[in-house]
Each structure stands twice: as C-alpha cells, then as structure tokens.
Amino acid sequence: MQKVIIITGISSGLGKSTAEYLSQKGHIIYGISRKLLEINPKINVLKADVTDPESLKAAIETVLKKEGKIDILINNAGMGISGPIEYSSDEDIKLQMETNFTGIVYLIKCVLPAMRKQREGTIINISSIGGLMALPFQGFYSASKFAIEGLSEALRMELKPFNIKIVVVRPGDFFTGFTSNRKIDPILSDNPYEPQFRKTLSIIETDEKKGLKPEYFARKLARIIEQRNPHFTYIISTAEQKLAVILKILLPEALFSSILGSHYGIK
C-alpha cells in the first residue's frame, strides 16, 4: 500500500538510500534537508533545518496541504562530534543535542496533530547501538541517542490510545559519509587525552569504514514499514554488533565495560 513518508537527513548516507529505495517501492517520499538537492525526481525535497522549528512546521504544512495526511515520519537526521567530554565546547554540546535529539522532538510535535486526527500513523526514530552502550570519546553522541531511547519509550505509551506507533531503529556501523563529516573537537598537543583519543578515534573510523552498506539498511527499514504491527525496537547491524548488545545485557557491568574499552584500545 502506498504511504506518505517524511524522511529527514536525505542528503547522504542512510537517509538518501532509504528515500531512494522507498520511492522505488512506490511510496510518496518527502525528504527534509538543510539545502535543496538535485536528487531522484521521485523524491520531493523540502528545505528545512531540524534545529529550526519554524522551518519544520512550514515543511509539514506543505506535505499536509498537498497530500492531506502523513503516514510515516522517519527521524533520521543526525551528526557526530568526537572528543573528550571534559574539553567539549558549549557550542558543540548544543549542536550535537539539538541536531540528534531536540530536532526529533520538534518534528514529532509538528506531525502529531495530523496523526491524532487520522487516528493512525508511525514514527520511526533512528537511534544507534551507541544509544544502548556509551562509546568513548563520543559521549554526547551517545547521550543524544540514549535520549532518543527514553523519549521513544514515553511516546509509545502516550500515543497508544491514538493508534500511533513508535518504532526505534538502532543501526550499527555503516560505511557512509558520517565518518568523513564527523566534527572533531580540537585537541592541543598538551591535552592529556590526546594519545588515547587519536588511538580510539582511529579504531572507531576503521569500524565504520568496514561497516555495512546503506542499501542494506534501506531494505531492512522497508520491511519494517511493510509490517502491520512492527516491533518497538530493531537492531540493524552485523552479527558481531548484535552479540555485543546481548553481552551488554548478560554480563556484569564492570566486565562488559572492560571488554568494550579493550576493543577501543583503552586499558
């Protein structure tokens, strides 16, 4: 069945692949981007910034005026900032949380009146495995994803009487532009974290470059959308990363922390 779907962050990576794949499946796709893009002509591009609630409100009004409904919202837009928590600037902390978390809140508030009126709808929040286990030198990225997890749990209960479904998708490592676009806090040569940070960041980036292709994510997400009653959460990752999530649940906290730290070169 054809659905009206809004996707944020369609300029590259998971968002772009998902928008293109879902348009091929026959859905009506509206992609939100900070700049107008030359992209698949089947995708309707709306210029808006997830940190600007007024621009998001205008984008949602455009969709409703043209289509009369919104079936699915996919909150995909996000970015990463790496560096020691102690040395993170106030500006970077604000940017990380506004892009990855507060922007989701803005969009959800924009679409809910229409979805409540329809008495149906699905909101898919793209979290991360990093929202289940905090990653070293990506503290605020993980914090933003942990926040998505908590927000989604609350929304799931609040929206149940209106037949609006909440789905949380947790990707593992994917080879996208996320790695090259990561913002890295400046590290001075006399910074006490510098040697470990460089070592850990190299491991993080190597894992990402060896990650799955975004087309794999798009196909998996399409299957979720096609389900009549989707689960609340999904993990889309390699088997190894799924195992890490299981170990996080089963192992004592100190032991798992030691294993995770060891993977990132922290002794």
C-alpha positions in Angstrom: 0.0 0.0 0.0 1.3 3.4 -1.0 2.2 5.6 2.0 3.1 9.3 2.5 6.5 9.2 4.2 8.7 12.0 5.5 12.4 11.4 6.0 14.9 13.8 7.5 18.6 13.9 6.6 18.3 12.7 3.0 21.4 14.4 1.6 23.6 11.3 2.0 24.1 8.0 3.8 21.2 6.1 5.4 18.7 8.8 4.7 19.4 9.1 1.0 19.5 5.4 0.4 16.2 4.9 2.3 14.4 7.7 0.5 15.5 6.3 -2.9 14.6 2.7 -2.1 11.2 3.6 -0.6 10.4 5.8 -3.7 11.2 2.8 -5.9 8.7 0.8 -3.8 6.0 3.2 -4.9 5.7 5.3 -1.7 5.3 9.1 -1.8 8.5 10.5 -0.3 9.2 13.9 1.2 12.8 14.4 2.2 13.9 17.2 4.6 17.3 18.7 4.0 19.0 21.9 5.1 19.6 22.7 1.4 17.8 21.9 -1.8 19.2 18.9 -3.5 19.4 17.5 -7.0 18.2 14.1 -6.2 15.9 11.4 -7.5 13.0 13.2 -9.2 10.5 10.9 -7.4 11.6 12.4 -4.1 10.1 15.7 -3.0 12.8 17.7 -1.3 11.8 20.2 1.4 14.3 22.7 2.6 14.3 22.8 6.4 16.6 22.6 9.4 15.9 20.2 12.2 17.3 22.8 14.6 14.8 25.4 13.3 11.2 24.5 14.5 9.6 27.2 12.3 11.1 25.7 9.1 10.0 22.3 10.1 6.5 23.5 10.8 6.3 25.0 7.3 7.6 21.8 5.7 5.0 19.7 7.5 2.2 22.1 6.5 3.4 21.8 2.8 3.0 18.0 3.0 -0.4 18.1 4.6 -1.6 20.7 2.1 -0.6 18.6 -0.8 -1.2 15.0 0.5 -3.8 15.5 3.2 -2.1 13.1 5.5 1.2 11.8 6.9 1.5 8.0 7.3 5.1 7.7 8.4 7.8 10.0 9.9 11.4 8.7 9.8 13.6 10.8 12.1 17.0 10.0 10.5 18.9 13.3 10.6 21.9 13.3 12.8 25.6 14.1 13.1 28.5 13.1 15.3 31.0 15.1 17.4 34.1 13.3 18.9 36.4 14.4 21.6 36.9 14.2 25.4 33.9 15.2 27.3 36.0 17.5 29.5 37.2 19.5 26.6 33.9 19.7 24.6 32.8 23.3 23.9 29.4 24.5 24.9 28.6 25.2 21.2 29.4 21.6 20.2 27.3 20.1 23.0 24.4 22.3 22.0 24.8 21.4 18.3 25.0 17.7 19.0 21.9 17.6 21.2 19.8 19.9 19.0 20.6 18.0 15.8 20.2 14.5 17.1 17.6 14.9 19.8 15.8 18.2 20.0 15.2 18.2 16.3 13.3 14.9 16.6 11.1 16.4 19.3 10.3 19.4 17.1 9.3 17.2 14.2 7.2 14.8 16.3 5.3 17.8 17.8 4.7 19.0 14.2 3.2 15.7 12.9 1.2 14.6 15.9 -1.8 16.8 15.5 -2.4 15.4 12.0 -1.7 11.8 13.1 -4.0 12.1 16.0 -6.8 13.4 13.7 -6.1 10.4 11.4 -6.2 8.1 14.4 -3.1 6.3 12.9 0.5 6.8 11.9 4.0 5.6 12.6 7.0 7.5 13.9 10.4 5.8 13.3 13.2 7.2 15.4 16.7 6.3 14.3 18.8 5.7 17.4 22.0 3.7 17.4 23.8 0.9 19.1 25.6 3.8 20.7 22.2 4.6 22.4 22.5 1.3 24.2 26.2 1.4 25.2 28.1 4.6 25.6 31.1 4.9 23.3 34.4 6.5 24.5 35.1 10.0 23.1 31.6 10.1 21.6 29.9 10.9 24.9 27.5 13.5 23.7 26.6 11.5 20.6 25.8 8.6 22.8 23.9 10.9 25.2 21.7 12.1 22.3 20.9 8.6 21.3 20.2 7.5 24.9 17.8 10.4 25.0 16.0 9.2 21.9 15.5 5.8 23.6 13.9 7.4 26.6 11.7 9.7 24.6 10.5 6.9 22.4 9.6 4.7 25.5 7.5 7.5 26.9 5.8 8.3 23.5 5.0 4.7 22.9 2.7 4.8 26.0 1.3 8.3 25.4 0.3 7.6 21.8 -1.2 4.2 22.2 -4.8 5.5 22.6 -4.4 7.3 19.3 -3.2 4.2 17.4 0.1 5.9 16.6 3.1 3.5 16.6 6.6 4.3 17.8 9.5 2.3 16.4 13.1 2.7 17.4 15.8 1.5 14.9 19.3 1.0 16.1 21.9 0.9 13.4 25.4 -0.4 13.9 28.3 0.7 11.8 27.6 1.6 8.2 30.0 2.9 5.6 28.6 6.4 4.8 29.6 10.0 4.8 29.0 10.1 8.6 32.7 9.2 9.1 34.1 12.0 7.0 31.5 14.5 8.2 32.2 13.9 11.9 33.1 17.0 13.7 36.2 16.5 15.9 36.9 18.8 18.8 40.3 20.4 18.5 42.9 18.6 20.6 46.0 20.5 21.7 49.3 18.7 21.8 49.5 19.1 25.6 46.0 17.7 26.1 46.2 14.7 28.5 43.6 12.8 26.4 45.3 13.3 23.1 47.2 10.0 22.6 44.3 7.8 23.7 41.8 9.9 21.7 43.7 9.6 18.5 44.1 5.8 19.0 40.4 5.3 19.8 39.1 7.5 17.0 41.2 5.5 14.5 39.5 2.3 15.7 36.1 3.9 15.5 36.7 5.1 12.0 38.1 1.8 10.9 35.0 0.0 12.2 32.8 2.5 10.3 34.7 2.1 7.0 34.3 -1.7 7.3 30.6 -1.3 8.1 27.5 -2.4 6.1 26.3 -0.6 3.0 23.5 1.9 3.4 21.4 0.0 0.8 21.2 -2.9 3.3 19.7 -0.6 5.9 17.2 0.8 3.4 15.9 -2.7 2.6 15.6 -3.7 6.2 13.8 -0.4 7.1 11.4 -1.0 4.2 10.5 -4.4 5.6 9.7 -2.8 9.0 7.4 -0.2 7.3 5.6 -3.0 5.5 4.7 -4.8 8.7 1.2 -4.3 10.0 2.3 -4.4 13.7 6.0 -3.6 13.8 8.1 -4.3 17.0 9.0 -1.4 19.2 12.8 -1.8 18.6 15.1 -3.2 15.9 18.8 -3.6 15.6 20.3 -3.3 12.0 23.9 -4.3 12.2 26.4 -7.1 11.8 26.0 -10.3 13.9 29.1 -9.3 15.9 27.5 -6.0 17.0 24.2 -7.7 17.8 26.2 -10.0 20.0 27.7 -7.0 21.8 24.2 -5.8 22.6 23.4 -9.3 24.1 26.6 -9.3 26.1 25.7 -5.8 27.5 22.6 -7.3 28.9 24.0 -10.6 30.2 27.4 -9.7 31.5 28.3 -7.8 34.8 28.7 -4.1 34.1 32.4 -4.0 35.0 33.2 -6.9 32.8 31.3 -5.6 29.8 32.9 -2.1 30.2 36.3 -3.7 30.3 35.6 -5.7 27.1 34.2 -2.6 25.3 37.1 -0.4 26.4 39.6 -3.0 25.2 38.0 -3.0 21.8 38.6 0.7 21.6 42.2 0.4 22.8 41.6 1.5 26.3 43.4 -0.4 29.0 
